[in-house]
């Protein structure tokens, strides 16, 4: 009985200790909040001066010519994504280098103005394009799809970039940038003799395939027209005129299916041919607009930065003084202990 009583007392003691610890943490939090509030109340004059000074500095340092940005949605033809990405990355590198000679030649620099500040391109991920470009029995595709669930950047890696048709280019330019800057960028991306020849070959191939499909469709229509006429009309004339006609064809329905397939193919091929004028085609109407950011509002950011600097310096001063007091107390204790020994 006594053992149970002592066990209950021990549990109550542990519970009381936990409650006292929680209360102590709560009280410490309240004290810290009070000290912070009291610090700002006591320093209100300094804070007011910092706000006025920061707002004044921000007003006189406001950029009258802020940067402008836009997004270009482009179509890259002929699986040329890797080449286009490389060309854009090289241009970005030249922009960072401020290579005014090359940039002026390409139309991105004039009269001390860099019309492009930064460029970034990323694919518009389309899983169906990856599936279409992969063999149906390829087991690696399933493995890649499973892995993509855990690696966000896998589907936007260099391995899959050539598979995507549509991409997004983010252009940040100068205040004086205009539609000419966008046109110059598109001209630069398409200024590749190898890709231009490739585009011409693709167009010729598409045109040839479309023409041959139309010929096949016309031939099928002639057969349908022949078998759509009454037998009495087909048997008129000499036997030589109908020697190539088999009136008892039993699989003519397959010709209808083939015609539908060729018409569907031609519809897709004609759309492809329509978009094959250039390697990189612009599919939206981008408009440059002022790039908005909280950092651009300097009348707000400057006072905040000055207040944060003041708080950091005050904290450093507080902890330095606290460390000094602890050091002084320890020196006093050491001195007293030495005197007692003597």
C-alpha positions as CSV (number, residue, x, y, z in Angstrom):
1,X,0.0,0.0,0.0
2,X,2.8,2.4,0.9
3,X,4.6,1.6,-2.4
4,X,1.4,2.6,-4.4
5,X,1.2,5.8,-2.4
6,X,4.8,6.7,-3.0
7,X,4.3,5.9,-6.8
8,X,1.3,8.2,-6.9
9,X,3.2,10.9,-5.1
10,X,6.1,10.6,-7.6
11,X,3.7,10.8,-10.5
12,X,2.0,13.9,-9.1
13,X,5.5,15.5,-8.4
14,X,6.5,14.8,-12.1
15,X,3.2,16.3,-13.3
16,X,3.7,19.4,-11.1
17,X,7.3,19.8,-12.5
18,X,6.0,19.6,-16.0
19,X,3.2,22.2,-15.3
20,X,5.7,24.5,-13.6
21,X,8.1,24.2,-16.6
22,X,5.3,25.1,-19.0
23,X,4.3,28.0,-16.9
24,X,7.9,29.1,-16.8
25,X,8.2,29.0,-20.6
26,X,4.9,30.9,-20.9
27,X,6.1,33.6,-18.5
28,X,9.4,33.8,-20.3
29,X,7.6,34.3,-23.6
30,X,5.5,37.1,-22.1
31,X,8.5,38.8,-20.6
32,X,10.3,38.7,-23.9
33,X,7.3,40.2,-25.7
34,X,7.1,42.9,-23.1
35,X,10.8,43.7,-23.5
36,X,10.5,43.9,-27.2
37,X,7.5,46.2,-27.0
38,X,9.2,48.3,-24.3
39,X,12.3,48.6,-26.5
40,X,10.3,49.9,-29.5
41,X,8.3,52.3,-27.2
42,X,11.5,53.7,-25.7
43,X,13.1,54.0,-29.1
44,X,10.2,55.6,-30.9
45,X,12.1,58.8,-31.6
46,X,15.0,56.9,-33.2
47,X,12.6,54.8,-35.2
48,X,10.7,57.9,-36.5
49,X,13.9,59.5,-37.5
50,X,15.0,56.3,-39.4
51,X,11.6,56.2,-41.2
52,X,11.9,59.8,-42.3
53,X,15.5,59.4,-43.4
54,X,14.8,56.1,-45.2
55,X,11.7,57.5,-47.0
56,X,13.7,60.6,-48.1
57,X,16.6,58.5,-49.4
58,X,14.1,56.2,-51.2
59,X,12.4,59.2,-52.8
60,X,15.6,60.6,-54.2
61,X,16.8,57.2,-55.3
62,X,13.6,56.0,-57.1
63,X,14.4,54.7,-60.5
64,X,12.6,56.7,-63.1
65,X,13.3,54.1,-65.8
66,X,12.4,50.7,-64.2
67,X,13.1,47.4,-65.9
68,X,10.4,45.9,-68.1
69,X,9.6,42.2,-68.7
70,X,7.5,39.9,-70.8
71,X,7.0,36.2,-71.6
72,X,7.4,34.7,-75.0
73,X,5.6,31.5,-75.8
74,X,7.4,29.8,-78.7
75,X,7.2,26.7,-80.8
76,X,10.5,24.9,-81.6
77,X,10.3,22.7,-84.7
78,X,12.4,19.8,-85.9
79,X,13.5,18.6,-82.5
80,X,15.9,21.6,-82.3
81,X,15.3,22.3,-78.7
82,X,18.8,21.6,-77.5
83,X,20.4,23.9,-80.1
84,X,17.9,26.7,-79.4
85,X,18.5,26.4,-75.6
86,X,22.3,26.5,-76.2
87,X,22.0,29.7,-78.4
88,X,19.9,31.4,-75.7
89,X,22.3,30.4,-72.9
90,X,25.2,31.8,-74.9
91,X,23.3,35.1,-75.4
92,X,22.6,35.2,-71.7
93,X,26.3,34.7,-71.0
94,X,27.2,37.6,-73.4
95,X,24.7,39.8,-71.6
96,X,26.3,39.1,-68.3
97,X,29.7,39.8,-69.8
98,X,28.3,43.1,-71.2
99,X,29.8,42.3,-74.6
100,X,28.7,45.5,-76.2
101,X,30.3,44.8,-79.6
102,X,28.4,41.5,-80.2
103,X,25.2,42.7,-78.5
104,X,25.2,45.9,-80.7
105,X,25.7,43.7,-83.8
106,X,22.6,41.6,-82.8
107,X,20.5,44.6,-82.0
108,X,20.6,44.3,-78.2
109,X,22.8,47.4,-77.4
110,X,22.8,51.0,-78.6
111,X,23.7,54.4,-77.1
112,X,24.9,52.8,-73.8
113,X,21.6,51.0,-73.3
114,X,21.5,47.2,-72.9
115,X,18.0,46.3,-74.1
116,X,18.0,42.8,-72.5
117,X,19.1,42.4,-68.9
118,X,18.3,38.6,-68.5
119,X,16.8,35.7,-70.4
120,X,15.4,32.4,-69.1
121,X,13.8,29.6,-71.1
122,X,11.9,26.5,-69.9
123,X,9.8,23.9,-71.6
124,X,6.0,23.6,-71.3
125,X,6.0,20.0,-70.1
126,X,3.7,17.7,-72.1
127,X,3.7,14.0,-71.0
128,X,1.9,13.0,-74.2
129,X,4.7,14.3,-76.4
130,X,7.1,12.0,-74.4
131,X,4.8,9.1,-74.8
132,X,4.4,9.7,-78.6
133,X,8.2,9.9,-79.0
134,X,8.7,6.6,-77.1
135,X,8.1,3.1,-78.4
136,X,4.9,1.6,-76.9
137,X,6.9,-1.4,-75.6
138,X,9.7,0.6,-74.0
139,X,9.8,-0.3,-70.4
140,X,12.1,2.6,-69.6
141,X,9.2,5.0,-70.0
142,X,7.4,3.6,-67.0
143,X,10.5,3.8,-64.9
144,X,11.1,7.5,-65.9
145,X,7.5,8.4,-65.1
146,X,7.7,6.8,-61.6
147,X,11.0,8.6,-61.0
148,X,9.5,11.9,-62.1
149,X,7.1,11.8,-59.2
150,X,10.0,12.4,-56.8
151,X,12.3,14.5,-59.0
152,X,10.6,17.7,-60.2
153,X,13.4,18.7,-62.5
154,X,13.6,15.3,-64.3
155,X,11.0,16.2,-67.0
156,X,12.6,19.6,-67.7
157,X,16.2,18.2,-68.0
158,X,18.2,18.2,-71.2
159,X,17.2,14.6,-71.9
160,X,13.5,15.6,-72.6
161,X,13.9,19.2,-73.8
162,X,14.1,18.1,-77.6
163,X,10.8,16.2,-77.1
164,X,8.7,19.3,-76.2
165,X,7.2,21.5,-78.9
166,X,6.3,24.6,-76.8
167,X,8.5,26.6,-74.5
168,X,8.4,29.8,-72.4
169,X,11.0,32.5,-72.6
170,X,11.1,35.1,-69.8
171,X,12.7,38.3,-71.0
172,X,13.7,41.1,-68.7
173,X,14.7,44.2,-70.6
174,X,15.5,47.9,-70.1
175,X,12.9,50.6,-69.8
176,X,13.7,51.6,-73.4
177,X,13.2,48.1,-74.8
178,X,10.4,47.7,-77.3
179,X,8.9,45.3,-79.9
180,X,12.2,45.7,-81.8
181,X,14.0,44.0,-79.0
182,X,11.6,41.0,-79.2
183,X,11.9,40.9,-83.0
184,X,15.7,41.0,-82.7
185,X,15.6,38.1,-80.2
186,X,13.5,36.0,-82.6
187,X,15.8,36.8,-85.5
188,X,18.8,35.8,-83.4
189,X,17.3,32.4,-82.5
190,X,16.4,31.7,-86.1
191,X,19.8,32.8,-87.5
192,X,21.3,29.4,-87.9
193,X,22.2,28.2,-91.5
194,X,22.0,24.5,-90.5
195,X,18.6,24.9,-88.9
196,X,17.4,27.0,-91.8
197,X,18.3,24.2,-94.3
198,X,16.7,21.6,-92.0
199,X,13.5,23.7,-92.0
200,X,13.5,23.8,-95.8
201,X,14.0,20.0,-96.0
202,X,11.2,19.4,-93.5
203,X,8.9,21.7,-95.5
204,X,9.7,19.9,-98.8
205,X,9.1,16.5,-97.1
206,X,5.8,17.5,-95.6
207,X,4.6,19.0,-98.9
208,X,5.5,15.8,-100.8
209,X,3.7,13.6,-98.2
210,X,0.6,15.8,-98.4
211,X,0.5,15.7,-102.2
212,X,0.9,11.9,-102.3
213,X,-1.8,11.5,-99.8
214,X,-4.1,13.6,-101.8
215,X,-3.3,11.5,-104.9
216,X,-4.2,8.4,-103.0
217,X,-7.4,9.9,-101.8
218,X,-8.3,10.9,-105.3
219,X,-7.7,7.4,-106.6
220,X,-9.9,6.0,-103.8
221,X,-12.6,8.5,-104.7
222,X,-12.5,7.2,-108.3
223,X,-13.0,3.7,-107.1
224,X,-15.9,4.7,-104.9
225,X,-17.4,6.6,-107.8
226,X,-17.1,3.5,-110.0
227,X,-18.7,1.2,-107.6
228,X,-21.3,3.7,-106.7
229,X,-22.7,3.5,-110.2
230,X,-25.4,1.0,-111.3
231,X,-24.1,-2.3,-112.7
232,X,-26.0,-1.7,-115.9
233,X,-23.8,1.4,-116.5
234,X,-20.6,-0.5,-115.7
235,X,-21.5,-3.3,-118.2
236,X,-22.0,-0.9,-121.1
237,X,-19.3,-0.8,-123.8
238,X,-16.7,-3.4,-124.6
239,X,-15.2,-5.9,-122.2
240,X,-11.8,-4.2,-122.4
241,X,-13.2,-1.2,-120.7
242,X,-14.2,-3.1,-117.6
243,X,-11.5,-5.7,-117.5
244,X,-9.8,-3.8,-114.6
245,X,-13.0,-3.5,-112.6
246,X,-13.9,-6.2,-110.2
247,X,-17.5,-5.8,-109.5
248,X,-17.5,-8.4,-106.6
249,X,-14.9,-6.6,-104.4
250,X,-15.7,-7.7,-100.8
251,X,-13.1,-5.5,-98.8
252,X,-14.0,-2.1,-100.2
253,X,-14.8,-1.0,-96.6
254,X,-11.1,-1.1,-95.9
255,X,-10.6,1.6,-98.5
256,X,-13.0,3.8,-96.6
257,X,-11.0,3.3,-93.5
258,X,-7.8,4.0,-95.3
259,X,-9.2,7.2,-96.8
260,X,-10.3,8.4,-93.4
261,X,-6.8,7.7,-92.1
262,X,-5.1,9.6,-94.9
263,X,-7.4,12.6,-94.4
264,X,-6.6,12.7,-90.7
265,X,-2.9,12.5,-91.5
266,X,-3.1,15.3,-94.0
267,X,-4.9,17.5,-91.5
268,X,-2.0,17.1,-89.1
269,X,0.6,17.4,-91.8
270,X,-0.9,20.6,-93.1
271,X,-0.8,22.1,-89.6
272,X,2.8,21.1,-89.3
273,X,3.6,22.6,-92.6
274,X,1.9,25.8,-91.6
275,X,4.2,26.1,-88.5
276,X,7.4,25.2,-90.4
277,X,8.2,28.7,-91.7
278,X,10.9,29.1,-89.0
279,X,12.8,26.9,-86.5
280,X,11.4,29.1,-83.6
281,X,8.0,30.5,-84.1
282,X,6.3,33.0,-81.7
283,X,2.8,31.9,-80.9
284,X,1.7,34.7,-78.6
285,X,1.7,38.5,-78.7
286,X,4.2,39.5,-75.9
287,X,4.0,43.1,-74.5
288,X,6.7,44.6,-72.4
289,X,5.5,45.9,-69.1
290,X,7.1,47.4,-66.0
291,X,8.6,44.7,-63.8
292,X,6.9,45.2,-60.4
293,X,8.7,44.2,-57.2
294,X,8.5,45.3,-53.5
295,X,12.3,46.0,-53.7
296,X,11.5,48.7,-56.3
297,X,9.5,50.7,-53.8
298,X,12.5,52.2,-52.2
299,X,10.5,54.6,-50.1
300,X,9.3,51.5,-48.2
301,X,12.3,49.2,-48.4
302,X,14.9,51.9,-47.2
303,X,13.1,52.6,-43.9
304,X,12.7,48.9,-43.3
305,X,16.4,48.2,-43.9
306,X,17.4,51.0,-41.6
307,X,15.1,49.8,-38.8
308,X,16.4,46.2,-39.2
309,X,20.0,47.5,-39.0
310,X,19.1,49.5,-35.9
311,X,17.5,46.4,-34.2
312,X,20.5,44.2,-35.1
313,X,23.0,46.8,-33.7
314,X,20.8,47.1,-30.5
315,X,20.8,43.3,-30.1
316,X,24.5,43.2,-30.5
317,X,25.0,45.9,-27.9
318,X,22.6,44.1,-25.5
319,X,24.3,40.8,-25.7
320,X,27.8,42.5,-25.5
321,X,26.7,44.3,-22.3
322,X,25.2,41.0,-20.9
323,X,28.5,39.2,-21.7
324,X,30.5,42.0,-20.1
325,X,28.3,41.8,-16.9
326,X,28.8,38.0,-16.7
327,X,32.5,38.4,-17.1
328,X,32.6,41.1,-14.4
329,X,30.6,38.9,-12.0
330,X,33.0,35.9,-12.6
331,X,36.0,38.1,-12.0
332,X,34.5,39.3,-8.7
333,X,33.8,35.7,-7.6
334,X,37.3,34.7,-8.5
335,X,38.7,37.7,-6.5
336,X,36.6,36.8,-3.5
337,X,37.6,33.2,-3.5
338,X,41.2,34.2,-3.7
339,X,40.9,36.6,-0.8
340,X,39.2,33.9,1.3
341,X,42.0,31.4,0.6
342,X,44.6,34.0,1.6
